[in-house]
Amino acid sequence: MSLPPLTRPLSAEDAAHFLRRTAFGATDAQIRALVGKDAREVARAALNFPVLAAGPQPTPGNPFDPQSGATPGAMIQLTRAGWLYELAYSPTPLREKLALVWSGHFVVGTDKVRNGPALAGYLRLLRTHAAGRSFSAFALDIARSPAMLRYLDNDQNKKGKPNENFSRELLELFTTGIGHYTEDDVREGARALSGWSFEGGRGNQNYLETPRFVFNPRQHDDGRKTYLGQSGPLSGEDVVRLAATHPQTATFVARRLHRAFVADTPDEGAVAGSAETFRRTGGDLGMVLEELLSSAAFYGARQRVIRGPVEYVAAALRTLGQPRLDPKQLVTLTQTAGRMGQLLLQPDTVKGWDGGREWINDSALLTRMNVAASLTLGKAAPEVREWPGELALLGSERTLLRPAMAGLKPAQRAYLAFISPEFQLA
């Protein structure tokens, strides 16, 4: 059964909730622009990303060019800062939110992927397929990306010497989840994926060279295989498709989306509703998300997602009306998010960031307070044209913080809100 929709027009608090979850945050004016609208129409509009022949383009004004990095480390730093800029300033924040979600699903890390065009290509795929029509196509493009081939060693997978790393994570972390495959499936999948590799961009001297996917027939095991109950001379494309369209993949992916948009510990009945839509539509992520983001379950789950460090930074900037920061400040914020536990393009493990309560500890909270002070009260705080009200800051105009905020200057009110429990929760 699909998720029941929200049937009432959006209230101010509904609109604030929607934008806190899908756009990191928003100004009071952006929130009030959605009041009275139909929930399905609002979700559909937010998911209506521009389609460009060359793929998603950088937001005008993004000052970071990874290709200008003088070393691999500098290139990676510029890539991270450039992404934070998009998260905070892109006109399509939901696409960036989804790219962040998928980067914790189809994980790669800069500890191994130290090539600029490979990282750019990976981010382009996350954005292009963010709410795409086919999860299977998404998985296949990621599987053949040089970033993933390098990160999970499938570029070393050859006939007679299979490397099982990608084959295992394809099932365990990307599609079906643990308990729905066997070790034989992992071994047979690795055989099918043998011969997938990439050319170019290897080594520290070639970190700006563009790598490209290649298939080496002589390194491919073209024998008969049995994978997830299907037998034949299966190819890499076959096993990715079988894994991505497995019935359990619908539940696994739906749970990922519910954790990102509904609750850190989602209701399994609601997850089942999204999984049914995933199966019915053949893995159409756009349809799953449109239904989810206009559902009664979504609007009924207030303050049940703990904002991660990157989301916290993006939320603060968007709530303040996207004030301009100089590049050094953005680089510092990127590094600070890493110290709080979320370094872009370097999740803790191949399973991504655990999230939820793992984001919150004494050190991380103190750092969040320092970030809040730097954006509101510090000497280098950005110029804010119009300070946000309680609706933008806290999602409601009826909060327990209202008496504490009375009489404070606007910057002080924003600081108090940014360090409050209410702002840590989306």
Buried (B, 14 or more C-beta within 10 A) or exposed (E): EBBEBBEEBBEBBBBBBBBBBBBBBBBBEBBBBBBEBBBBEBBBEBBEBEEEEEEBEEBEEBBBEBEEBEEBEBBBBBBBBBBBBBBBBBEBBBBBBBBBBBBBBBBBBBEEBBBBBBBBBBBBBBBBBBBBBBBBBBBBBBBBBBBBBBBBBBBBBBBEEBBBBBBBBBBBBBBBBEEBBEEEBBBBBBBBBBBBBBBBBBEEEEBBBBBEBBBBEEBBBBEEBEBBEEEEEBBBBBBBBBBBBBEBBBBBBBBBBBBBBBBBEBBEEBBBBBBBBBBEBEBBBBBBBBBBBBBBBBBBBBBBBBBBBBBBBBBBBBBBBBBEBEBEBBBBBBBBBBEBBBBBBBBBEBEBBBBBEBBBEEEBBEBBEEBBBBBBEBEEBBEBEEBBBBBBBBBBEEBEBEEEBEEEEBBBBBBBBBBBEBBBBB
